[in-house]
Amino acid sequence: MNSNELIDKWEAEQLALVDPRHDLLTEIRRCKVLGHPTEHLGYIFLNLSETLVNRLNIKEDLKEDFISGGVLDALQYYSHFNEERSDDPIAYIIQIIKNSFAKSSRKFIRNENTVHI
């Protein structure tokens, strides 16, 4: 890595500390160009899922299922983010994760109501 790349990386990291939307938006753009999600994007989605699931009143043994479902759905749909329609990728991804949580809770409620013989 040359000095210009290091400076650019440092500036991007500093901007991400100030504005987390910039980090997510930059990473989404990068992944769209690459054609696949990066490890860093997965880490961002994991952080968002963990933060959101900890705000909910969910049994401890189900939290991991909710988190993994949120990350998987975010990885599936992140590429649909359209910068022309919205400038806030965090809101978009959070809504995807919340929808995943709702889907997971319906699945677990349905399974609890099933009679096992």
C-alpha positions as YAML, in Angstrom:
chain: A
units: angstrom
residues:
- id: 1
  name: MET
  ca: [0.00, 0.00, 0.00]
- id: 2
  name: ASN
  ca: [1.45, 3.36, -0.94]
- id: 3
  name: SER
  ca: [1.18, 6.50, 1.17]
- id: 4
  name: ASN
  ca: [-1.75, 7.93, -0.84]
- id: 5
  name: GLU
  ca: [-3.79, 4.77, -0.29]
- id: 6
  name: LEU
  ca: [-3.01, 4.88, 3.43]
- id: 7
  name: ILE
  ca: [-4.09, 8.51, 3.64]
- id: 8
  name: ASP
  ca: [-7.30, 7.78, 1.73]
- id: 9
  name: LYS
  ca: [-8.05, 4.84, 4.00]
- id: 10
  name: TRP
  ca: [-7.37, 6.92, 7.11]
- id: 11
  name: GLU
  ca: [-9.63, 9.74, 5.86]
- id: 12
  name: ALA
  ca: [-12.42, 7.25, 5.11]
- id: 13
  name: GLU
  ca: [-12.09, 5.75, 8.59]
- id: 14
  name: GLN
  ca: [-12.21, 9.20, 10.21]
- id: 15
  name: LEU
  ca: [-15.27, 10.15, 8.17]
- id: 16
  name: ALA
  ca: [-16.95, 6.87, 9.13]
- id: 17
  name: LEU
  ca: [-16.45, 7.74, 12.80]
- id: 18
  name: VAL
  ca: [-18.18, 11.06, 12.24]
- id: 19
  name: ASP
  ca: [-20.91, 9.79, 9.91]
- id: 20
  name: PRO
  ca: [-21.66, 6.04, 10.02]
- id: 21
  name: ARG
  ca: [-23.94, 6.45, 6.98]
- id: 22
  name: HIS
  ca: [-20.86, 7.30, 4.92]
- id: 23
  name: ASP
  ca: [-19.14, 4.05, 5.88]
- id: 24
  name: LEU
  ca: [-22.21, 1.96, 5.03]
- id: 25
  name: LEU
  ca: [-22.91, 3.83, 1.82]
- id: 26
  name: THR
  ca: [-19.28, 3.54, 0.72]
- id: 27
  name: GLU
  ca: [-19.27, -0.18, 1.48]
- id: 28
  name: ILE
  ca: [-22.56, -0.77, -0.36]
- id: 29
  name: ARG
  ca: [-21.19, 1.05, -3.41]
- id: 30
  name: ARG
  ca: [-17.99, -1.00, -3.24]
- id: 31
  name: CYS
  ca: [-19.90, -4.29, -2.97]
- id: 32
  name: LYS
  ca: [-22.14, -3.40, -5.90]
- id: 33
  name: VAL
  ca: [-19.03, -2.82, -8.02]
- id: 34
  name: LEU
  ca: [-17.42, -6.05, -6.81]
- id: 35
  name: GLY
  ca: [-20.64, -7.98, -7.34]
- id: 36
  name: HIS
  ca: [-20.54, -9.62, -3.92]
- id: 37
  name: PRO
  ca: [-20.65, -8.55, -0.25]
- id: 38
  name: THR
  ca: [-17.41, -8.01, 1.64]
- id: 39
  name: GLU
  ca: [-16.53, -9.14, 5.12]
- id: 40
  name: HIS
  ca: [-16.69, -5.54, 6.33]
- id: 41
  name: LEU
  ca: [-20.27, -5.19, 5.06]
- id: 42
  name: GLY
  ca: [-21.22, -8.37, 6.91]
- id: 43
  name: TYR
  ca: [-19.62, -6.97, 10.07]
- id: 44
  name: ILE
  ca: [-21.67, -3.77, 9.74]
- id: 45
  name: PHE
  ca: [-24.88, -5.80, 9.33]
- id: 46
  name: LEU
  ca: [-23.95, -7.97, 12.31]
- id: 47
  name: ASN
  ca: [-23.42, -4.87, 14.46]
- id: 48
  name: LEU
  ca: [-26.78, -3.41, 13.43]
- id: 49
  name: SER
  ca: [-28.59, -6.72, 14.04]
- id: 50
  name: GLU
  ca: [-27.03, -7.18, 17.48]
- id: 51
  name: THR
  ca: [-27.89, -3.62, 18.47]
- id: 52
  name: LEU
  ca: [-31.50, -3.99, 17.36]
- id: 53
  name: VAL
  ca: [-32.07, -7.42, 18.91]
- id: 54
  name: ASN
  ca: [-30.74, -6.22, 22.26]
- id: 55
  name: ARG
  ca: [-33.47, -3.56, 22.34]
- id: 56
  name: LEU
  ca: [-36.18, -6.24, 22.08]
- id: 57
  name: ASN
  ca: [-37.60, -8.49, 24.76]
- id: 58
  name: ILE
  ca: [-36.55, -11.82, 23.25]
- id: 59
  name: LYS
  ca: [-35.61, -15.06, 24.96]
- id: 60
  name: GLU
  ca: [-31.84, -15.46, 25.15]
- id: 61
  name: ASP
  ca: [-31.89, -18.75, 23.27]
- id: 62
  name: LEU
  ca: [-33.64, -17.13, 20.28]
- id: 63
  name: LYS
  ca: [-31.43, -14.04, 19.98]
- id: 64
  name: GLU
  ca: [-28.83, -15.75, 17.79]
- id: 65
  name: ASP
  ca: [-31.55, -16.92, 15.38]
- id: 66
  name: PHE
  ca: [-32.91, -13.39, 15.10]
- id: 67
  name: ILE
  ca: [-29.44, -11.91, 14.59]
- id: 68
  name: SER
  ca: [-28.44, -14.41, 11.92]
- id: 69
  name: GLY
  ca: [-31.77, -13.96, 10.11]
- id: 70
  name: GLY
  ca: [-31.30, -10.19, 10.13]
- id: 71
  name: VAL
  ca: [-27.77, -10.45, 8.74]
- id: 72
  name: LEU
  ca: [-28.81, -12.92, 6.04]
- id: 73
  name: ASP
  ca: [-31.73, -10.77, 4.89]
- id: 74
  name: ALA
  ca: [-29.57, -7.63, 4.90]
- id: 75
  name: LEU
  ca: [-26.96, -9.45, 2.79]
- id: 76
  name: GLN
  ca: [-29.68, -10.61, 0.44]
- id: 77
  name: TYR
  ca: [-31.28, -7.20, -0.12]
- id: 78
  name: TYR
  ca: [-28.52, -4.58, 0.37]
- id: 79
  name: SER
  ca: [-27.93, -4.37, -3.37]
- id: 80
  name: HIS
  ca: [-31.48, -3.06, -3.87]
- id: 81
  name: PHE
  ca: [-30.58, 0.18, -2.09]
- id: 82
  name: ASN
  ca: [-31.18, 3.06, -4.51]
- id: 83
  name: GLU
  ca: [-29.26, 6.27, -3.79]
- id: 84
  name: GLU
  ca: [-31.61, 8.24, -6.03]
- id: 85
  name: ARG
  ca: [-34.58, 7.43, -3.78]
- id: 86
  name: SER
  ca: [-32.88, 7.76, -0.38]
- id: 87
  name: ASP
  ca: [-29.68, 9.12, 1.06]
- id: 88
  name: ASP
  ca: [-29.85, 7.09, 4.29]
- id: 89
  name: PRO
  ca: [-28.66, 3.50, 3.84]
- id: 90
  name: ILE
  ca: [-28.82, 2.84, 7.59]
- id: 91
  name: ALA
  ca: [-32.58, 3.38, 7.67]
- id: 92
  name: TYR
  ca: [-32.96, 1.06, 4.68]
- id: 93
  name: ILE
  ca: [-30.88, -1.74, 6.23]
- id: 94
  name: ILE
  ca: [-32.52, -1.33, 9.66]
- id: 95
  name: GLN
  ca: [-35.94, -1.75, 8.06]
- id: 96
  name: ILE
  ca: [-34.76, -4.94, 6.33]
- id: 97
  name: ILE
  ca: [-33.47, -6.28, 9.66]
- id: 98
  name: LYS
  ca: [-36.70, -5.34, 11.47]
- id: 99
  name: ASN
  ca: [-38.73, -7.12, 8.80]
- id: 100
  name: SER
  ca: [-36.51, -10.16, 9.28]
- id: 101
  name: PHE
  ca: [-37.17, -10.06, 13.03]
- id: 102
  name: ALA
  ca: [-40.92, -9.94, 12.38]
- id: 103
  name: LYS
  ca: [-40.61, -12.90, 10.01]
- id: 104
  name: SER
  ca: [-38.60, -14.84, 12.61]
- id: 105
  name: SER
  ca: [-41.06, -14.08, 15.40]
- id: 106
  name: ARG
  ca: [-44.00, -15.29, 13.26]
- id: 107
  name: LYS
  ca: [-42.06, -18.49, 12.54]
- id: 108
  name: PHE
  ca: [-41.32, -19.12, 16.22]
- id: 109
  name: ILE
  ca: [-44.88, -18.32, 17.31]
- id: 110
  name: ARG
  ca: [-46.21, -20.73, 14.68]
- id: 111
  name: ASN
  ca: [-43.82, -23.43, 15.90]
- id: 112
  name: GLU
  ca: [-44.83, -22.92, 19.55]
- id: 113
  name: ASN
  ca: [-48.50, -23.41, 18.65]
- id: 114
  name: THR
  ca: [-47.78, -26.70, 16.88]
- id: 115
  name: VAL
  ca: [-48.73, -29.79, 18.85]
- id: 116
  name: HIS
  ca: [-46.00, -32.42, 18.89]
- id: 117
  name: ILE
  ca: [-47.22, -35.98, 19.37]
...
